[in-house]
Amino acid sequence: MEKKHEDIKRCSWANPKNPLYLKYHDEEWGRPLHDDARLLELLILECFQAGLSWECVLNKRETFRKAFAGFDRDSIITFNDAKIEELMVTPGIIRNRAKIKAAIGNAIVFKTIQEEFGSFDAYLAGFCPKEPIRDHTSTTSSISDAISADLRKRGMKFVGSTTIHAFLQAIGVFNSHQPDCFLFPCDGQNWS
């Protein structure tokens, strides 16, 4: 007998009343991700999430995509003061000037990292193990500490260890699904 969607056991943070959040939990969060364009999108969104809930940011994701040129790195790095002012009045996104400027600056640093390592994914691989780390309780780690420190040294903003740890959970470096969640088993998925 097939389980009903609402009978599936998920992580306690996955709001059962928000279909968008359930879809994100079920189909994206914690799955190995290596595509640089999608890594940039998640990194920018995680930076906007600082001090807010991920659900809040996720609910605004489509509007963010439109406002930030589909998270196209080369478009973002050309954003000027006029574009920043436009974003400051764009409904449906988080209109925080410091975070908007950080997104632009972070895209520039992201490009520099890609040029140095061949890809942002290759840069991350230098810090991360091949096997996912099971940990559903921590909000920081020695890995997020190291990546955060390096990114800040390179000039990124809003990339503290907690933000980077959440990013690493989202891209599958950490298997942070709770033990009773149907996605807790890794199914042999390696991060690298």
Backbone as a printed PyTorch tensor [residue, N CA C, xyz], in Angstrom:
tensor([[[  0.8460,  -1.1870,   0.0000],
         [  0.0000,   0.0000,   0.0000],
         [  0.8910,   1.2500,   0.0000]],

        [[  0.6520,   2.1450,  -0.9280],
         [  1.4670,   3.3520,  -1.0630],
         [  1.0710,   4.3710,   0.0070]],

        [[  2.0910,   4.9930,   0.5870],
         [  1.8260,   6.0050,   1.6100],
         [  1.3200,   7.2870,   0.9680]],

        [[  0.4330,   7.9510,   1.6640],
         [ -0.0400,   9.2590,   1.2120],
         [  1.0540,  10.2750,   1.4680]],

        [[  1.0750,  11.3150,   0.6720],
         [  2.0950,  12.3630,   0.7800],
         [  2.2230,  12.8800,   2.2080]],

        [[  1.0850,  13.0700,   2.8700],
         [  1.1190,  13.6240,   4.2280],
         [  1.5330,  12.5930,   5.2780]],

        [[  1.5460,  11.3020,   4.9110],
         [  1.9520,  10.2590,   5.8540],
         [  3.4580,   9.9920,   5.8320]],

        [[  4.1550,  10.5810,   4.9010],
         [  5.6030,  10.3830,   4.8120],
         [  6.2680,  11.1300,   5.9600]],

        [[  7.1650,  10.4520,   6.6470],
         [  7.8850,  11.0620,   7.7750],
         [  9.0440,  11.8980,   7.2270]],

        [[  9.0560,  13.1760,   7.5980],
         [ 10.0780,  14.1050,   7.1480],
         [ 10.7730,  14.7400,   8.3460]],

        [[ 11.8150,  15.5070,   8.0490],
         [ 12.4660,  16.2970,   9.0870],
         [ 11.4390,  17.2350,   9.7080]],

        [[ 11.5650,  17.4710,  11.0010],
         [ 10.5600,  18.2620,  11.7220],
         [ 10.4700,  19.6970,  11.2280]],

        [[ 11.5460,  20.2290,  10.6180],
         [ 11.5260,  21.6120,  10.1420],
         [ 10.7480,  21.7940,   8.8380]],

        [[ 10.4660,  20.7180,   8.1360],
         [  9.7680,  20.8140,   6.8480],
         [  8.2840,  21.0810,   7.0910]],

        [[  7.8890,  22.3240,   6.9390],
         [  6.5210,  22.7560,   7.2220],
         [  5.5250,  21.9870,   6.3490]],

        [[  4.7080,  21.1300,   6.9430],
         [  3.7840,  20.3190,   6.1450],
         [  2.6970,  21.1320,   5.4560]],

        [[  2.5300,  22.3940,   5.8460],
         [  1.4960,  23.2360,   5.2380],
         [  2.0320,  24.0460,   4.0570]],

        [[  3.3210,  23.8950,   3.7470],
         [  3.9200,  24.6470,   2.6530],
         [  4.4180,  23.6700,   1.5860]],

        [[  3.6410,  23.4700,   0.5210],
         [  4.0250,  22.5090,  -0.5280],
         [  5.3890,  22.8260,  -1.1490]],

        [[  5.7240,  24.1030,  -1.2690],
         [  7.0170,  24.5020,  -1.8130],
         [  8.1670,  24.0140,  -0.9260]],

        [[  7.9670,  24.1310,   0.3710],
         [  8.9740,  23.6950,   1.3320],
         [  9.1210,  22.1760,   1.3260]],

        [[  7.9950,  21.4690,   1.2480],
         [  8.0390,  20.0080,   1.1930],
         [  8.7560,  19.5320,  -0.0640]],

        [[  8.4660,  20.1790,  -1.1890],
         [  9.1350,  19.8320,  -2.4460],
         [ 10.6350,  20.0580,  -2.3250]],

        [[ 11.0360,  21.1840,  -1.7300],
         [ 12.4590,  21.4770,  -1.5400],
         [ 13.0980,  20.4020,  -0.6540]],

        [[ 12.4630,  20.0810,   0.4530],
         [ 12.9790,  19.0460,   1.3520],
         [ 13.1060,  17.7080,   0.6360]],

        [[ 12.0690,  17.3220,  -0.0840],
         [ 12.0090,  15.9980,  -0.6860],
         [ 12.9050,  15.8390,  -1.9170]],

        [[ 13.0670,  16.9070,  -2.6880],
         [ 13.7290,  16.7740,  -3.9880],
         [ 15.0810,  17.4760,  -4.1050]],

        [[ 15.3960,  18.4070,  -3.2050],
         [ 16.6360,  19.1650,  -3.3460],
         [ 17.5650,  19.0650,  -2.1450]],

        [[ 17.0540,  19.4070,  -0.9750],
         [ 17.9030,  19.5910,   0.1920],
         [ 18.6610,  18.3180,   0.5450]],

        [[ 19.9640,  18.4470,   0.6610],
         [ 20.7950,  17.3300,   1.0580],
         [ 21.2360,  16.4230,  -0.0700]],

        [[ 20.8200,  16.7290,  -1.2780],
         [ 21.2440,  15.9150,  -2.4150],
         [ 22.5520,  16.4770,  -2.9760]],

        [[ 23.4840,  15.6070,  -3.3550],
         [ 24.7620,  16.0890,  -3.8840],
         [ 24.5540,  17.0320,  -5.0700]],

        [[ 25.2070,  18.1770,  -5.0030],
         [ 25.0760,  19.2040,  -6.0330],
         [ 26.4660,  19.6570,  -6.4520]],

        [[ 26.7170,  19.6550,  -7.7530],
         [ 28.0390,  20.0030,  -8.2680],
         [ 28.0000,  21.0380,  -9.3850]],

        [[ 26.8390,  21.4640,  -9.7780],
         [ 26.6900,  22.4410, -10.8550],
         [ 26.9790,  23.8440, -10.3200]],

        [[ 27.9970,  24.5000, -10.8680],
         [ 28.4100,  25.8030, -10.3460],
         [ 27.3020,  26.8510, -10.3840]],

        [[ 26.4940,  26.8500, -11.4280],
         [ 25.4170,  27.8490, -11.5150],
         [ 24.4300,  27.6750, -10.3580]],

        [[ 24.0900,  26.4410, -10.0600],
         [ 23.1660,  26.1830,  -8.9480],
         [ 23.8370,  26.4090,  -7.5970]],

        [[ 25.1400,  26.1290,  -7.5170],
         [ 25.8700,  26.4110,  -6.2810],
         [ 25.8600,  27.9090,  -5.9910]],

        [[ 26.0510,  28.7220,  -7.0320],
         [ 26.0120,  30.1780,  -6.8400],
         [ 24.6300,  30.6170,  -6.3680]],

        [[ 23.5950,  30.0910,  -6.9810],
         [ 22.2360,  30.4400,  -6.5690],
         [ 22.0170,  30.1300,  -5.0950]],

        [[ 22.3580,  28.9230,  -4.6860],
         [ 22.1410,  28.5500,  -3.2850],
         [ 23.0050,  29.3720,  -2.3390]],

        [[ 24.2380,  29.6620,  -2.7360],
         [ 25.1090,  30.4630,  -1.8860],
         [ 24.5320,  31.8730,  -1.7020]],

        [[ 24.0690,  32.4810,  -2.7850],
         [ 23.4700,  33.8160,  -2.6830],
         [ 22.2200,  33.7680,  -1.8070]],

        [[ 21.3700,  32.7790,  -2.0180],
         [ 20.1450,  32.6830,  -1.2190],
         [ 20.4590,  32.4460,   0.2490]],

        [[ 21.4610,  31.6140,   0.5330],
         [ 21.8580,  31.3890,   1.9300],
         [ 22.3460,  32.6870,   2.5710]],

        [[ 23.0510,  33.5070,   1.8070],
         [ 23.5290,  34.7890,   2.3480],
         [ 22.3540,  35.7200,   2.6510]],

        [[ 21.3320,  35.7060,   1.8040],
         [ 20.1430,  36.5120,   2.0820],
         [ 19.3870,  35.9680,   3.2880]],

        [[ 19.5170,  34.6810,   3.5440],
         [ 18.7970,  34.0530,   4.6470],
         [ 19.3540,  34.4460,   6.0070]],

        [[ 20.6010,  34.9040,   6.0600],
         [ 21.2340,  35.2310,   7.3440],
         [ 20.2980,  36.0850,   8.2020]],

        [[ 19.9560,  35.5790,   9.3780],
         [ 19.0730,  36.2760,  10.3040],
         [ 17.5900,  36.0460,  10.0470]],

        [[ 17.2640,  35.2980,   9.0140],
         [ 15.8680,  35.0180,   8.6600],
         [ 15.6760,  33.5000,   8.5900]],

        [[ 14.4730,  33.0860,   8.2500],
         [ 14.2280,  31.6500,   8.0910],
         [ 14.4480,  31.2610,   6.6350]],

        [[ 14.8700,  30.0050,   6.4300],
         [ 15.0460,  29.5200,   5.0640],
         [ 13.6980,  29.4780,   4.3450]],

        [[ 12.6430,  29.1810,   5.0630],
         [ 11.3190,  29.1340,   4.4450],
         [ 10.9640,  30.4910,   3.8490]],

        [[ 11.2910,  31.5630,   4.5460],
         [ 11.0430,  32.9160,   4.0460],
         [ 11.7640,  33.1320,   2.7160]],

        [[ 13.0350,  32.7490,   2.6520],
         [ 13.8290,  32.9280,   1.4360],
         [ 13.3060,  32.0190,   0.3270]],

        [[ 13.0200,  30.7770,   0.6540],
         [ 12.5310,  29.8330,  -0.3430],
         [ 11.2270,  30.3190,  -0.9750]],

        [[ 10.3510,  30.9040,  -0.1790],
         [  9.0920,  31.4280,  -0.7050],
         [  9.3150,  32.5710,  -1.6960]],

        [[ 10.4810,  33.2200,  -1.6260],
         [ 10.8080,  34.3350,  -2.5090],
         [ 11.7660,  33.9350,  -3.6410]],

        [[ 12.1150,  32.6720,  -3.7100],
         [ 13.1420,  32.1990,  -4.6380],
         [ 12.8630,  32.5610,  -6.0950]],

        [[ 11.6580,  32.3490,  -6.5660],
         [ 11.3500,  32.6420,  -7.9780],
         [ 11.4800,  34.1310,  -8.2670]],

        [[ 11.0600,  34.9670,  -7.3390],
         [ 11.2070,  36.4110,  -7.5290],
         [ 12.6800,  36.7950,  -7.5000]],

        [[ 13.4410,  36.1750,  -6.6130],
         [ 14.8940,  36.3900,  -6.5920],
         [ 15.5070,  36.0070,  -7.9370]],

        [[ 15.0850,  34.8920,  -8.4950],
         [ 15.6380,  34.4510,  -9.7910],
         [ 15.4200,  35.5150, -10.8630]],

        [[ 14.2340,  36.0710, -10.8870],
         [ 13.9510,  37.1150, -11.8830],
         [ 14.7750,  38.3650, -11.6000]],

        [[ 14.8050,  38.7850, -10.3530],
         [ 15.5120,  40.0150,  -9.9760],
         [ 17.0230,  39.9030, -10.1780]],

        [[ 17.5600,  38.7030, -10.0000],
         [ 19.0060,  38.4800, -10.1050],
         [ 19.3800,  37.7400, -11.3950]],

        [[ 18.6650,  38.0420, -12.4580],
         [ 19.0100,  37.5630, -13.8100],
         [ 19.2300,  36.0540, -13.8490]],

        [[ 18.3420,  35.3080, -13.1820],
         [ 18.4650,  33.8550, -13.1670],
         [ 19.7080,  33.3730, -12.4380]],

        [[ 20.2510,  34.2380, -11.5830],
         [ 21.4950,  33.9720, -10.8490],
         [ 22.6640,  33.7230, -11.8040]],

        [[ 22.6050,  34.3750, -12.9560],
         [ 23.7050,  34.2980, -13.9130],
         [ 24.8780,  35.1220, -13.3860]],

        [[ 25.9720,  34.4450, -13.1290],
         [ 27.1380,  35.0880, -12.5200],
         [ 27.5930,  36.3150, -13.2930]],

        [[ 27.7290,  36.1890, -14.6090],
         [ 28.2480,  37.2980, -15.4050],
         [ 27.3030,  38.4910, -15.4330]],

        [[ 26.0180,  38.2480, -15.3120],
         [ 25.0620,  39.3610, -15.2270],
         [ 25.1560,  40.0450, -13.8670]],

        [[ 25.2100,  39.2480, -12.8140],
         [ 25.2400,  39.8070, -11.4550],
         [ 26.4640,  40.6960, -11.2550]],

        [[ 27.6130,  40.2770, -11.7720],
         [ 28.8270,  41.0600, -11.5240],
         [ 28.8070,  42.4140, -12.2380]],

        [[ 27.8510,  42.6080, -13.1470],
         [ 27.7380,  43.9090, -13.8220],
         [ 26.7330,  44.8350, -13.1310]],

        [[ 26.0430,  44.3540, -12.1030],
         [ 25.0530,  45.1830, -11.4170],
         [ 25.7430,  46.4320, -10.8660]],

        [[ 25.1590,  47.5870, -11.1780],
         [ 25.7240,  48.8740, -10.7470],
         [ 24.8070,  49.5260,  -9.7210]],

        [[ 25.1230,  50.7800,  -9.3700],
         [ 24.3190,  51.4800,  -8.3610],
         [ 22.8560,  51.6150,  -8.7750]],

        [[ 22.6040,  51.8460, -10.0560],
         [ 21.2210,  51.9660, -10.5360],
         [ 20.4700,  50.6450, -10.3410]],

        [[ 21.1490,  49.5380, -10.6150],
         [ 20.5200,  48.2230, -10.4310],
         [ 20.2680,  47.9520,  -8.9520]],

        [[ 21.2030,  48.3700,  -8.1090],
         [ 21.0100,  48.1960,  -6.6620],
         [ 19.7660,  48.9660,  -6.2150]],

        [[ 19.6130,  50.2020,  -6.7000],
         [ 18.4280,  50.9930,  -6.3470],
         [ 17.1520,  50.3350,  -6.8520]],

        [[ 17.2110,  49.7430,  -8.0430],
         [ 16.0590,  49.0200,  -8.5900],
         [ 15.7050,  47.8320,  -7.6900]],

        [[ 16.7280,  47.0980,  -7.2490],
         [ 16.4880,  45.9410,  -6.3800],
         [ 15.9400,  46.3680,  -5.0210]],

        [[ 16.3280,  47.5460,  -4.5730],
         [ 15.8540,  48.0340,  -3.2750],
         [ 14.3490,  48.3130,  -3.2630]],

        [[ 13.7480,  48.4310,  -4.4260],
         [ 12.3010,  48.6610,  -4.4880],
         [ 11.5680,  47.5020,  -5.1750]],

        [[ 12.2720,  46.4140,  -5.4260],
         [ 11.6600,  45.2490,  -6.0660],
         [ 10.8520,  44.4710,  -5.0370]],

        [[  9.5350,  44.3870,  -5.2300],
         [  8.7370,  43.6120,  -4.2770],
         [  9.0320,  42.1170,  -4.4080]],

        [[  8.9140,  41.4250,  -3.2900],
         [  9.0470,  39.9760,  -3.3220],
         [ 10.4450,  39.4520,  -3.0700]],

        [[ 11.4260,  40.3450,  -2.8850],
         [ 12.7640,  39.8970,  -2.4860],
         [ 13.0930,  40.5330,  -1.1370]],

        [[ 14.2100,  40.1420,  -0.5700],
         [ 14.6720,  40.7480,   0.6800],
         [ 15.4550,  41.9980,   0.2900]],

        [[ 14.9140,  43.1480,   0.6410],
         [ 15.4880,  44.4190,   0.1910],
         [ 16.4320,  44.9790,   1.2460]],

        [[ 17.5470,  44.3110,   1.3690],
         [ 18.5750,  44.6990,   2.3200],
         [ 19.7950,  45.1250,   1.5000]],

        [[ 20.1330,  46.3980,   1.5630],
         [ 21.2010,  46.9490,   0.7260],
         [ 22.5310,  46.2140,   0.9340]],

        [[ 22.8790,  45.9330,   2.1830],
         [ 24.1520,  45.2550,   2.4560],
         [ 24.1760,  43.8620,   1.8300]],

        [[ 23.0520,  43.1550,   1.8930],
         [ 23.0050,  41.8080,   1.3120],
         [ 22.9960,  41.8560,  -0.2090]],

        [[ 22.3410,  42.8500,  -0.7820],
         [ 22.3520,  42.9980,  -2.2460],
         [ 23.7730,  43.2810,  -2.7240]],

        [[ 24.4600,  44.1990,  -2.0610],
         [ 25.8510,  44.4950,  -2.4290],
         [ 26.7340,  43.2710,  -2.2240]],

        [[ 26.4810,  42.5310,  -1.1490],
         [ 27.2560,  41.3160,  -0.8910],
         [ 27.0450,  40.2890,  -2.0000]],

        [[ 25.8170,  40.1520,  -2.4870],
         [ 25.5410,  39.1940,  -3.5620],
         [ 26.3690,  39.5270,  -4.8010]],

        [[ 26.4790,  40.8090,  -5.1020],
         [ 27.2710,  41.2360,  -6.2660],
         [ 28.7530,  40.9530,  -6.0160]],

        [[ 29.2430,  41.3930,  -4.8720],
         [ 30.6500,  41.1500,  -4.5320],
         [ 30.9790,  39.6750,  -4.4480]],

        [[ 30.0620,  38.8890,  -3.8840],
         [ 30.2900,  37.4500,  -3.7560],
         [ 30.3380,  36.7690,  -5.1230]],

        [[ 29.5360,  37.2570,  -6.0770],
         [ 29.5770,  36.6980,  -7.4340],
         [ 30.9390,  36.9770,  -8.0790]],

        [[ 31.5090,  38.1360,  -7.7920],
         [ 32.8430,  38.4630,  -8.3150],
         [ 33.8850,  37.5170,  -7.7220]],

        [[ 33.8330,  37.3100,  -6.4190],
         [ 34.7720,  36.3910,  -5.7590],
         [ 34.5460,  34.9670,  -6.2680]],

        [[ 33.2960,  34.5800,  -6.4460],
         [ 32.9430,  33.2570,  -6.9710],
         [ 33.6440,  33.0330,  -8.3140]],

        [[ 33.5920,  34.0480,  -9.1930],
         [ 34.2420,  33.9520, -10.5070],
         [ 35.7530,  33.7930, -10.3430]],

        [[ 36.3370,  34.5460,  -9.4420],
         [ 37.7800,  34.4500,  -9.1950],
         [ 38.1600,  33.0460,  -8.7270]],

        [[ 37.3410,  32.4820,  -7.8410],
         [ 37.5830,  31.1210,  -7.3640],
         [ 37.4740,  30.1240,  -8.5170]],

        [[ 36.4670,  30.2950,  -9.3700],
         [ 36.3160,  29.4110, -10.5230],
         [ 37.5610,  29.4670, -11.4210]],

        [[ 38.0530,  30.6710, -11.6300],
         [ 39.2460,  30.8250, -12.4740],
         [ 40.4640,  30.1720, -11.8330]],

        [[ 40.5790,  30.2440, -10.5200],
         [ 41.7260,  29.6650,  -9.8220],
         [ 41.6620,  28.1420,  -9.7520]],

        [[ 40.4610,  27.5830,  -9.4960],
         [ 40.3290,  26.1470,  -9.2490],
         [ 39.6980,  25.3780, -10.4170]],

        [[ 39.2450,  26.0660, -11.4210],
         [ 38.5580,  25.4160, -12.5330],
         [ 37.0550,  25.3990, -12.3630]],

        [[ 36.5940,  25.3660, -11.1210],
         [ 35.1700,  25.4440, -10.8000],
         [ 35.0330,  25.7040,  -9.3060]],

        [[ 33.8790,  26.2230,  -8.9060],
         [ 33.6270,  26.4060,  -7.4830],
         [ 33.4810,  25.0370,  -6.8190]],

        [[ 32.9170,  24.0990,  -7.5510],
         [ 32.7750,  22.7360,  -7.0460],
         [ 34.1410,  22.1330,  -6.7130]],

        [[ 35.1250,  22.3490,  -7.5710],
         [ 36.4810,  21.8310,  -7.3040],
         [ 37.0790,  22.5060,  -6.0740]],

        [[ 36.8030,  23.7890,  -5.9100],
         [ 37.2550,  24.5100,  -4.7150],
         [ 36.6750,  23.8450,  -3.4570]],

        [[ 35.3770,  23.5900,  -3.4490],
         [ 34.7310,  22.9600,  -2.2950],
         [ 35.2920,  21.5680,  -2.0350]],

        [[ 35.5890,  20.8360,  -3.0960],
         [ 36.0970,  19.4680,  -2.9490],
         [ 37.4080,  19.4330,  -2.1710]],

        [[ 38.1470,  20.5180,  -2.2010],
         [ 39.3870,  20.5970,  -1.4430],
         [ 39.1690,  20.6180,   0.0640]],

        [[ 37.9600,  20.9310,   0.4860],
         [ 37.6180,  20.9910,   1.9140],
         [ 36.7730,  19.8070,   2.3730]],

        [[ 36.0560,  19.1850,   1.4450],
         [ 34.9790,  18.2570,   1.8040],
         [ 35.3450,  16.8030,   1.5350]],

        [[ 34.8990,  15.8890,   2.4000],
         [ 35.1290,  14.4600,   2.1660],
         [ 34.2140,  13.9450,   1.0580]],

        [[ 34.5390,  12.7700,   0.5440],
         [ 33.7050,  12.1810,  -0.5190],
         [ 32.3770,  11.6760,   0.0190]],

        [[ 32.4170,  11.0730,   1.1890],
         [ 31.1970,  10.5170,   1.7850],
         [ 30.4460,  11.6030,   2.5530]],

        [[ 29.1250,  11.6390,   2.4630],
         [ 28.3590,  12.5930,   3.2700],
         [ 28.5860,  12.3450,   4.7620]],

        [[ 28.6260,  13.4010,   5.5110],
         [ 28.7980,  13.3260,   6.9590],
         [ 27.4110,  13.3360,   7.5880]],

        [[ 27.1140,  12.3360,   8.3750],
         [ 25.8070,  12.2940,   9.0510],
         [ 25.8640,  13.1840,  10.2900]],

        [[ 25.0520,  14.2090,  10.2810],
         [ 25.0040,  15.1330,  11.4190],
         [ 23.7610,  15.9990,  11.2610]],

        [[ 22.7780,  15.7570,  12.0800],
         [ 21.5350,  16.5290,  11.9810],
         [ 21.3660,  17.5080,  13.1460]],

        [[ 22.4030,  17.6820,  13.9610],
         [ 22.2550,  18.5660,  15.1150],
         [ 23.1570,  19.7990,  15.0730]],

        [[ 24.2790,  19.7280,  14.3790],
         [ 25.2390,  20.8430,  14.3910],
         [ 24.8030,  21.9880,  13.4830]],

        [[ 25.2000,  23.1890,  13.8590],
         [ 24.9420,  24.3680,  13.0220],
         [ 26.2360,  24.9410,  12.4500]],

        [[ 27.3660,  24.4150,  12.9010],
         [ 28.6710,  24.7460,  12.3360],
         [ 29.5180,  23.4790,  12.3930]],

        [[ 30.6610,  23.5230,  11.7410],
         [ 31.5700,  22.3770,  11.7350],
         [ 32.9750,  22.8850,  11.4380]],

        [[ 33.9520,  22.0300,  11.6040],
         [ 35.3100,  22.4380,  11.2510],
         [ 35.4050,  22.7320,   9.7540]],

        [[ 34.6200,  22.0320,   8.9370],
         [ 34.6150,  22.2800,   7.4890],
         [ 34.0080,  23.6490,   7.1920]],

        [[ 32.8570,  23.9490,   7.7900],
         [ 32.2410,  25.2570,   7.5320],
         [ 33.0980,  26.3790,   8.1010]],

        [[ 33.7700,  26.1320,   9.2170],
         [ 34.6880,  27.1330,   9.7700],
         [ 35.7920,  27.4570,   8.7680]],

        [[ 36.3890,  26.4060,   8.1950],
         [ 37.5110,  26.5920,   7.2640],
         [ 37.0660,  27.2840,   5.9740]],

        [[ 35.9420,  26.8440,   5.4050],
         [ 35.4610,  27.4550,   4.1610],
         [ 35.0580,  28.9000,   4.4170]],

        [[ 34.3440,  29.1420,   5.5050],
         [ 33.9260,  30.4970,   5.8590],
         [ 35.1370,  31.4200,   5.9890]],

        [[ 36.1510,  30.9820,   6.7150],
         [ 37.3420,  31.8090,   6.9160],
         [ 38.0150,  32.1040,   5.5840]],

        [[ 38.0980,  31.0950,   4.7150],
         [ 38.7540,  31.3020,   3.4220],
         [ 37.9410,  32.2340,   2.5270]],

        [[ 36.6300,  32.0500,   2.4900],
         [ 35.7870,  32.9160,   1.6550],
         [ 35.8390,  34.3590,   2.1430]],

        [[ 35.8270,  34.5500,   3.4500],
         [ 35.9200,  35.9200,   3.9930],
         [ 37.2720,  36.5420,   3.6690]],

        [[ 38.3210,  35.7400,   3.7410],
         [ 39.6600,  36.2290,   3.3900],
         [ 39.6940,  36.6620,   1.9200]],

        [[ 38.9420,  35.9790,   1.0800],
         [ 38.8820,  36.2970,  -0.3470],
         [ 37.9490,  37.4760,  -0.6400]],

        [[ 37.1790,  37.9040,   0.3630],
         [ 36.3360,  39.0810,   0.2000],
         [ 34.8390,  38.8610,   0.2030]],

        [[ 34.3860,  37.6320,   0.3990],
         [ 32.9330,  37.3930,   0.4590],
         [ 32.3720,  37.9150,   1.7730]],

        [[ 31.0990,  38.2740,   1.7310],
         [ 30.3810,  38.7800,   2.9020],
         [ 29.1730,  37.8840,   3.1790]],

        [[ 28.6900,  37.9250,   4.4250],
         [ 27.5310,  37.1320,   4.8660],
         [ 27.7910,  35.6380,   4.6650]],

        [[ 29.0270,  35.2260,   4.8890],
         [ 29.4010,  33.8170,   4.7250],
         [ 30.0140,  33.2880,   6.0200]],

        [[ 29.3660,  33.5800,   7.1390],
         [ 29.8220,  33.0420,   8.4130],
         [ 29.7010,  31.5270,   8.4330]],

        [[ 30.2620,  30.9180,   9.4410],
         [ 30.2880,  29.4630,   9.5150],
         [ 28.8860,  28.8450,   9.5350]],

        [[ 27.9360,  29.4830,  10.2020],
         [ 26.5680,  28.9430,  10.2460],
         [ 25.9370,  28.9650,   8.8520]],

        [[ 26.1310,  30.0640,   8.1240],
         [ 25.6020,  30.1690,   6.7600],
         [ 26.2370,  29.1270,   5.8550]],

        [[ 27.5510,  28.9790,   5.9500],
         [ 28.2410,  27.9970,   5.1080],
         [ 27.8490,  26.5770,   5.4930]],

        [[ 27.6560,  26.3180,   6.7710],
         [ 27.2170,  24.9730,   7.1860],
         [ 25.8400,  24.6570,   6.5760]],

        [[ 24.9340,  25.6240,   6.6220],
         [ 23.6040,  25.4210,   6.0250],
         [ 23.7250,  25.1640,   4.5190]],

        [[ 24.6130,  25.8960,   3.8640],
         [ 24.8820,  25.7000,   2.4360],
         [ 25.3930,  24.2760,   2.1900]],

        [[ 26.3260,  23.8070,   3.0160],
         [ 26.8850,  22.4620,   2.8600],
         [ 25.8420,  21.3790,   3.1210]],

        [[ 24.9130,  21.6540,   4.0280],
         [ 23.8020,  20.7210,   4.2460],
         [ 22.9320,  20.6650,   2.9930]],

        [[ 22.6470,  21.8220,   2.4290],
         [ 21.7740,  21.8950,   1.2560],
         [ 22.3650,  21.1550,   0.0650]],

        [[ 23.7010,  21.1770,  -0.0860],
         [ 24.3250,  20.5670,  -1.2630],
         [ 24.8300,  19.1450,  -0.9970]],

        [[ 24.4720,  18.5820,   0.1410],
         [ 24.7310,  17.1770,   0.3850],
         [ 26.0720,  16.8130,   0.9790]],

        [[ 26.8780,  17.7880,   1.3820],
         [ 28.1340,  17.4640,   2.0690],
         [ 27.8080,  16.8230,   3.4110]],

        [[ 26.7850,  17.3550,   4.0590],
         [ 26.2720,  16.7760,   5.2990],
         [ 24.9260,  16.1230,   5.0020]],

        [[ 24.7290,  14.9240,   5.5200],
         [ 23.3930,  14.3360,   5.5090],
         [ 22.7760,  14.7480,   6.8370]],

        [[ 21.9970,  15.8050,   6.7910],
         [ 21.4140,  16.3400,   8.0180],
         [ 19.9450,  16.0070,   8.1640]],

        [[ 19.4620,  15.0740,   7.3510],
         [ 18.0980,  14.5970,   7.5640],
         [ 18.0360,  13.8920,   8.9080]],

        [[ 16.9550,  14.1130,   9.6120],
         [ 16.7900,  13.4960,  10.9210],
         [ 16.6360,  11.9810,  10.7640]],

        [[ 17.0730,  11.2160,  11.7610],
         [ 17.0670,   9.7500,  11.6280],
         [ 15.7160,   9.1420,  11.2860]],

        [[ 14.6100,   9.7840,  11.6620],
         [ 13.3040,   9.2070,  11.3390],
         [ 12.7380,   9.7340,  10.0170]],

        [[ 13.5020,  10.5770,   9.3220],
         [ 13.0770,  11.1090,   8.0190],
         [ 13.2730,  10.0390,   6.9500]],

        [[ 12.3660,   9.9910,   5.9910],
         [ 12.4700,   8.9790,   4.9390],
         [ 13.7090,   9.1700,   4.0740]],

        [[ 14.3360,  10.3430,   4.1220],
         [ 15.5360,  10.6040,   3.3330],
         [ 16.8300,  10.4140,   4.1180]],

        [[ 16.7330,   9.9760,   5.3520],
         [ 17.9430,   9.7900,   6.1580],
         [ 18.9340,   8.8160,   5.5190]],

        [[ 18.4720,   7.6620,   4.9920],
         [ 19.4440,   6.7950,   4.3010],
         [ 20.0180,   7.5170,   3.0890]],

        [[ 21.3200,   7.4060,   2.8970],
         [ 21.9830,   8.1210,   1.8000],
         [ 21.7910,   7.4600,   0.4480]],

        [[ 21.3800,   6.2090,   0.4230],
         [ 21.2400,   5.4510,  -0.8290],
         [ 22.5410,   5.4300,  -1.6160]],

        [[ 23.6710,   5.4090,  -0.9030],
         [ 24.9610,   5.3070,  -1.5610],
         [ 25.3970,   6.5640,  -2.2840]],

        [[ 24.7050,   7.6860,  -2.0700],
         [ 25.0820,   8.9200,  -2.7600],
         [ 26.3200,   9.5140,  -2.1180]],

        [[ 27.3640,   9.6670,  -2.9000],
         [ 28.5630,  10.3580,  -2.4290],
         [ 28.4540,  11.8120,  -2.8300]],

        [[ 29.0700,  12.6700,  -2.0120],
         [ 29.0420,  14.0710,  -2.3580],
         [ 29.9380,  14.3460,  -3.5550]],

        [[ 31.1220,  13.7690,  -3.5660],
         [ 32.0470,  14.0840,  -4.6670],
         [ 31.8390,  13.1790,  -5.8570]]])
